[in-house]
């Protein structure tokens, strides 16, 4: 990952009773791209453990990568 790039994960529980959890992941060396279909990241807890609770519920996660320098790709 390039320096200055922002990483965010988003999860949500199954059904309509919960809310979306959006967590910034900005610590260095906490995300690794292993191959074309596999990533690994270290989930550091902050205000709770919603990300892992949602993943255990339904296994769904969205990753977002943002760069703030250079031309768009």
Helices and strands as residue ranges (DSSP letters): E 6-11, E 21-24, E 31-35, E 38-41, H 50-58, E 62-66
